[in-house]
């Protein structure tokens, strides 16, 4: 008899770990297929280090084929779901259409940049959610420093050497922290450039890392300010223009660099499914099942999973939740085939880590607040353990960065028009029949 087929849409933290765990538990009971827009899993937490030239882009791109034993990988963008007849339609990279039937469906489509109705932001800001954006930002920063060195007008020098990061959450804080160190190194190699680059970190929140422990916020704030980052809390962008940004406090900042890190929203795919949502995320029960469709599961940023540790709340959109939900959904699917018993999702926070570049970091493993070198050791150890591949290569990059001068060349692989702020939105509308 033909094996039943499990189709996993998306290979982020949730989808990748769902496939990896399911291949171990139920490879003999079911065919496992991963449908993803790329042929790799992206380790998002190290994107700021890619932008700063610490880690090579390929290090955080873990290939799906070869690391997911017994899993068939299909590269394509899901654009059609037929819940009644149980199949998913998709578009391949070169435009060909395909469809794949399923017995069990796991939706792990993740998230995209969160947009706000601020004039000019969509046109002049760049997001920071994927590898193309990180590679683009790396080249862009180098290019602005090179152009600043060549400029004869002091005003142009200041504009090109000013970098504005909006959003002081996990990603924005790391981008600004690594960015200031990166540009300081670039300027040290250019004796003719007398101006020090200026990084600004903006957020309407009262402190950096507002979602994390206050002591971690204090550590990050102290490191950023000591390093020279202009931290502006309670302030954001009111308007973006080709030549700069108008802040909500009335100040106009001339700049050629606006990095958008205000957060994420569920992939627009979710809104077109015709299923019940909460805050734009697919509603599930505590077993990660979609109500009304016992063969459909959802997890990760696109799923509104009940947080059993906070009655009435849903789990936040974090990599920790996504990874653990992915593993649990694999166990529950295996249980649906008669192997074990399904379990509810209950998350216990083990702490957070934030890499601030150089020798600085903030961490609170098991609620123990750390900073400096101890936090750095915990942070890098956590990342190496959490990465599903390329650990030796990432470790080697860290050692080389500490021992040798950092490369400062533009690759020119990603032009600005290739990474618009809304680049993660699907181009083909999703069509659904329930």
N, C-alpha and C positions, 0 to 999 in steps of 0.2 A: 504494500500500500504506500501511496505517496505521503511523505511527512507533512504535517501541518506547517504553515509558514508564519513566522513572526517578522513583521516589517517594522523597523525602527527608523523614524523620520528625524534626522538630525544626529550629528556626531560631536556635539559639544560635551560638556562634563556629564550631563545626564545620559545622553544617547551612547556615548563611547563606553561608559562604565556599565550601562545596561547590556550592551552587546558583549562586552568582555566577560561579565559575570554569567550571562545566559549561555555563552559558548561553553563555559565550564560546567554549568548545571544541567543543561538540556540539549546539548548538541546532538545527542543520539535520538532525542524525542521530536525535535523540530528543526526545520530549516530556518536559519537566521539571516536576514537581509538588512543591511544598513543603507538607507538612501540619504545622501548628503551632497551639498553643493560643491564641496571640495573633497579631495582624496586624503585629507589629513585631519587629525584632531589638533586644535590650537590651544596651547596652554596660555590662556589669557593673562594670568598674573604677571608674566614676565614681559609683556608688551612694552612697558616703559623702559626696560633695559635694552630692548631691541632699538627703540627710538634713540636712546643715548649711546648706542654703539657698544654696549657692554657684552651683549649676547648676539650671536649671528641669527638671522631670521629662521634659518632651517632648523636651528636647535629646538625651537619651541613648536615646530610643526611635526607632529608624530604621525607617520604614515599609518593609514587604516589597514591596508593590505600588509600582512606580515606581522602585525601586532594583535590582530583580532583573529585568532586561529579558528578555522571552521566557519567563518562569517563571510557571506558574499557581500561585496561592496558595489553599490550602484551610484555613480556620480551623476547627479541631476538635481533640479529644483522642483520640489513638490508643488503642484499647482491645481490639483483636482482630487477631491476625496469623495468617493461614493460609499457612504456608510451602509446603505441598504445592501448593495452587492459586494461590498468588502473589497474594494481595490483603490489604489492610489495612482493618480496620473502624474507624470513629471516631464520636464523638459531637459534634455541633455545639453552639455556645454556648447555644442555646435548647432543647436536648434531642433534636433530630432525629438519627436514625442514618443513616450512610452507609458506603459501602465504595468502595475504589479499587484497581484491579488494577495490577500492576507487572511490568515486565520485569527491572528492577534495583531493589533496595531498599537505602537507606542509613539506618541507625539512628543518630541523633544526639540521643538523648533527654535527655542531660545528667545533672544531679545535683540533689539536694535537700538540705535541712538534715540534718546528721549528729546523731543523737540518742544520748544516753547515759542509762543507767538511774538517774537522779538524781531523788529524790522532788520533785515540785512543778514541775519544769522545764517539762514539756509544758503545764501549766496557766498558769504565770505568766511564762514567757519568750517573747520574740518573736524570730524569726529575721531574717536579713538577706540574702535571696537574690533578691528581686525588687523591682519598682517599688512595689507596694502597701506592702511593709514599709518602704521608704525614706521614702515620703510619710507613712506612719503615724508613724514615728519623729520626723520633722521636727515634726509637729503635737504629738506627745506631749511632746517636750522643751519646746516653747514653753508648753504647757499646764501642765507641772509647775513651770516658773519662775513663771508667772502665779499659780498656786495658792500657791506658796511665798511670794510677795509678799503675798498676802491673808491668809495664816495668822498667827495670833497666838501659837500655841504654837511655841517654838523647836525642839522635837523634830520637829514636823511640817515646819517649814521645812527642817531638815537632811535629813529623809527624802525630801522632794520634790525637793531639789536635789542628791541623790546618784544617780549613774548608774553601773551596774555592767555592764561588757562582759566576757563570758567568751570567751576565745580570743584569743591575741596573735599570730595569723598575719597574713597580708596584710590581710584585711578588718577584723578586730578592731582592729588597730593604727591603721589609718586612721580608723575610726569614733571611737575614743577621742581621737585627735589633733585631728580636725576638731571633735569634740563639745566639747572644752574651750574652744576658741576661740569656738565658736558661743554657748555659754552665758555666757562672759565678755562677749560683745557684748550679749547679752540683759540681763544684770544692769546693764551700763553705762547702759542706757536706763531703768532702774528704780531711782531714787535711794532709794526706801523699803525696798528689799531690801538688807540689810547683810551677808548671808552670801554667800561665794563658792561657786559650784557645785563639786561634787567628782566627778570621774570616776575610776573604778577600772578597771584592766585586769588580768584574772586569767588565768593559764595554768599548767598543770602543768609546762611546759617550763622550762628554766633561763634562757631569754632570750627577748625578743620576736623575732618573725620567725625562729623556729628553723630553718625550711627554707631560709633565704637565707644569703648570705655573712655571716660574723660581723661584719665592719666595718659592714655595713648595719644589723645588730642594734644595734651600739653607737651608731650615729647616731640610730636611732629611740629607743632607751632614753634617751639624753642629752636629746633634744628633748622627749620626753614628761615626763620628770622636771623639767626646767627650766620647762616650761609648767604644772606643778602636778598632772599626772596621777599618781594613786596606783598605781604599777606593782607588782604582787605576783606574782612568778614562783615556781613550785613550789606554787602555791595555786589552788584552784578552789572551786566551789560544792558543798557537801555536801547542801544541801536548800534549796528555794525555798518561800517562804510568801507570802500576800497582802501582808504588810507588810515583807518584807525577805528576806535570804539568810543562811544559815549557811555559813560558809566551812570548808574542810577543816582549817584551823588552829584552829578552835574559836571564832572571832570571829563575832558576829552583826552584820550591817550592815543597818540600817533603810533601805529604798529602795522606790520605786514603779516602778523602771525596771531591767529585766534584759534585756540584749541578747545573744542567743546567736549567737556567731561561731566555734564550735569546729571548723568544717570542713564538708565535704560528703560525701555517699555517693551511689552511682549511683541513678538513678531506679528506684523499685520495679518499674516496667515490665519492667526487664531480668530480674528474678528469675522472672517468669512466662512467659518465652519458651520455656522448655524446652531452651535451648541451653547449651553449656558456659560456665561463668563462672570468673573468678579474682578474688577479693576483691570479689565482687558485680558485676563488670564482664564484658561479653561478650568472650570470647576471640577474637582475630583472629590472622591471620598478619602477616608484615611488610608485606604488600601491602594490609592492612586488609580482607581477605576473611574471612568467618566460615567456619570449616572445615565441610565437608560441604554447604555451600550457596554455590556459586561466584557466584550472582547476588545474594547478600546481603553488604553491607559494614557496618562499624560504625566510628565514630570519635568523638573527644571524651571527655568524662568517663565515658560509659557503656561505653567500649571498653578492654579490656586489650590494648593494642598493645605488642608487644615493643620494648624500648629497645635498639637495636643498638649504642648507645654504651656500654651497661652490660649485658653478656651475662647472661642469666638474670633480668633485671629487666623490669618494664613501665613505660611512660611515666607520669609523674605527672599528676594532674588539674589542668591549668593552661590558661588561655586561649591561651597561646602554642602548646602542643601541639595544642589543639583546632582553632585557626585553620589551622595548617600541615597537619594531618591532613585537614581539610576540603578544602583545595586539592589535596592529593595524591590523595584518593579520586576527585575529579573527573577528574584526569588518567588514573587507572587505569580508570575507567568509560569514558572516551573511548577508551582503548586497547582495551577489550573490544569496541568497535564499529569497530575497525580504524584508529583515529587515534593514531599513536604507539605507544610501548611502555610497559608498566606498570613502575613503579619501587617499591622498598621504601621504607618511611618511616625516615628517619634524621635525627634532630634535633640541631642544634648550638646550644647555649644562647648567646644574644647578650646576656644580662644581664637585670636586673630594675629596676623603678622603683617607688618607694613615695612617694605624696604625703602629707605630714604637715601640710598646711594652712599658711596664711600664706606666709612666704617659705622654709619648710623642706621638704626632701625628702631621700630617699636613693636613690642610683642606682649601678649598676655596669655601664655599657655597655661591652661588649667587655672585661670584667674590670677596668675602671678605676673605682675607688671614688670617688664624688663625694658631697658634701653641700652644704647651703645653696643659694644662688641658682644655681650651675652645675647641681646636681642637679635643681632646680626647672625650669630651662629644658629639660633633657633629658626630664624626666618629662612635662611638658605637650606638648613636641614629639612625644614618642612617642604620647601619647594622641590627638593630632590626626591623626597619620599612621595610627594603627590604626583609628580610627573610619571606618566606611564611608559616613557621611553626617553632616549637621548640624555640620560643622566650624566654619563661620563663626559659627553660633549659640552653640556652646560657647565659642569664643574671645571672643565679645562678652560672654557672661556672666562670664567671668574678668576682663575689663577693667572691667566695671561693678561687680563685687564689690570690686575694688581701689580704685575711685574714689568709690563711693557707699555710704551706710549700707545694711546688709543688711536685707531685708524680714523682719519678725518677726510674721507673722500665721498663725493656724490656718485651714486651708481646710476641715477637717472632712469630707474626702471619703472617708476610710478609717477606719471604726470598728475598735476593738480586736478584736471577734469575727470580723472579716473576714480577719485575718492571724494565725491560730493557727500554732504552730510547725510543725505537720505539714500546712500548707496546700498544699504542693507535691505531696503524694501523690495519685495518681489515685483518684477516688471509685468508678470502675467497675473491677472486676477484669478483668485481661487474660486473654483466652481464646486458646489457641493450638492449632493442629493442625499437626503436622509430617508 
